[in-house]
Amino acid sequence: MPQNIDIAFKSLIIIPKTSTKIVNIEDIFVSMIDFVKYKLDNGLVLIVHTDYSTPIAAFNLLYRVGSKNEDPERTGFAHLFEHLMFGGSANIPVFDEPLERVGGENNAFTSNDLTNYYITVPTENIETAFGLKATECLALLFPRKASIYKKV
């Protein structure tokens, strides 16, 4: 199991301090959700879970970088970059417009270990999520006035 999946699901399990039972997070995760994992030639790990009980698709793009990767004397860069990623791309200057047109929404969070960008869309529009993230990765725009993020 990729490290980022393990980290993402640790927060869902609460073990009382008085418990002496050791829990293997991977065993719990595997028993909860059936998934197929692929590793692409470029190193990208793709994890696919299919659930036909809902008309909504979730797309998560996790980067294994978070606040633990920062210089302790200069913190906040992981969170700043999270915000900069919403600045659009050369092909799609306003990321939210095409997403909202197909009934989708997006957000992100940064933790100590990772940054997760996620999109939810009606299942028939999952291609929109893939396309938007692909163009963002290929041609990200950074705002000229990055100073607006100083208080983030």
N, C-alpha and C positions, 0 to 999 in steps of 0.2 A: 504494500500500500504506500502511495506517495506520502512524504512527510507532511505536505500541506493539508491533506485530507485528515490525517491524524490530529493535527493541531486544530482544524476547524471544528471537529466534533468533540474534543476534550471538554469544551465549555458546556456541553449539553449533559454531562454526567456529573452528578453531585454525590460524593461519598462522604458520609458523616465521619468526623474525626475519630469517633469511637469504633468505626468499622475496622475489622482486621482482614477483610476479604480483599484480595488483589484482583483488579479488573484489567483484562487485556482489551484495550480500546478497539483494536482491530477485530477481535472476535465479536464484539458488540456491533460494530459498524457493518461487518459482513453479514451478520444474521438479520440486520434491519433492512438492508437495501441490496437488491440484486443489481449489479452493474457489470459493464464490460470495459476493460482498460486497454487502450492502445498507446503505443509509443511511436511517434512519427519520426521520420528520418532526421528532422531538424531538432529532435530532442523534446519537442512538445508532448506532454502526456495528456491524452484525451480520455476522460471518464464519462461513459454514457449510461444513464439510467432511464428506462422508459416506464412511464406511468400513464396508462390509458384512462384512468379514472378522473383526470382533470383536463380541461381545455387550455391550460396555461403551461408554457414552457419556460424553464429557467436556464439562463446561460451565465456561467461564472467563469471569469478569467482571473486566476490567482497567480500572482508573482511572488516568488519566495524571497521577498525583501520587505523589511519592516523597520521599526525604530531600533531594533538591536543591531542593525547594520550601520548605524550612524556614529559619527564621532561624538563622544560624550560632551565635548566642548561646543559642538554645533549641531543641535538637535532640531527636529521638525521637518527635515527634508523629505522623508518618506511621506508624511502627511501632505506637505506642499505639493509634491509630485502627483499625489492622488488627485488633488484639485486641478492641477494643470492638465491632467489627462482629459478633463471635460471641456477643454478649449476648442474642440473640433479638429478637423483634419484638412489637408489641402483640397480634398475632393468633397468633403461635407463640413462646411464651416460651422454650422450649428447642429451639433450632434442630436439634441433632443427633438428637433422638428420631424425628421423622418421616423423616429421611434414612436413619437406620440401619434403620428398619422396612422400607424398600424395598431394602436392600442397598447403600446408598451411603455415601460418605465425603467429607469436605471438609477443606480446609486453605487456607493463604494464604501469600504472601510479599511483602515490601516491598523494592524495590531503590531505587537512586538516582532512577530515572525513572518508576516505576510501582508500583502495588499490584495484585496478582493474587489473586483469590479463585477457587478452583476446586473443582469437585464432580465425582466420578465415580459413576455409577449404572449398573445394567443398562439397556440401551437402552429397554426397555418402560417405564421410570420416569423418562425425561428431563423429563416434565412436572412431576415433583416438584421437580427442580432449578430450573426456571424459576419455579415458584410460590414456593418458599422465597426465592429472590433477589428476586423482585418484592415480597413482603411486607416483606422486610428493608429494601429501598430506600424503601418507602412509610411504614413505621412502626417504625423502629429503636428499640430500648430501650437505654438506657445504664444500667449498673449503678449503684446508689446508692453503693456502696463502690468507686469507681474507684481508690482508694488501693491496692488489691490489685495493680494493674498498675505500681506505681512501680519495681519492679526488672526490668521487661520490657525 
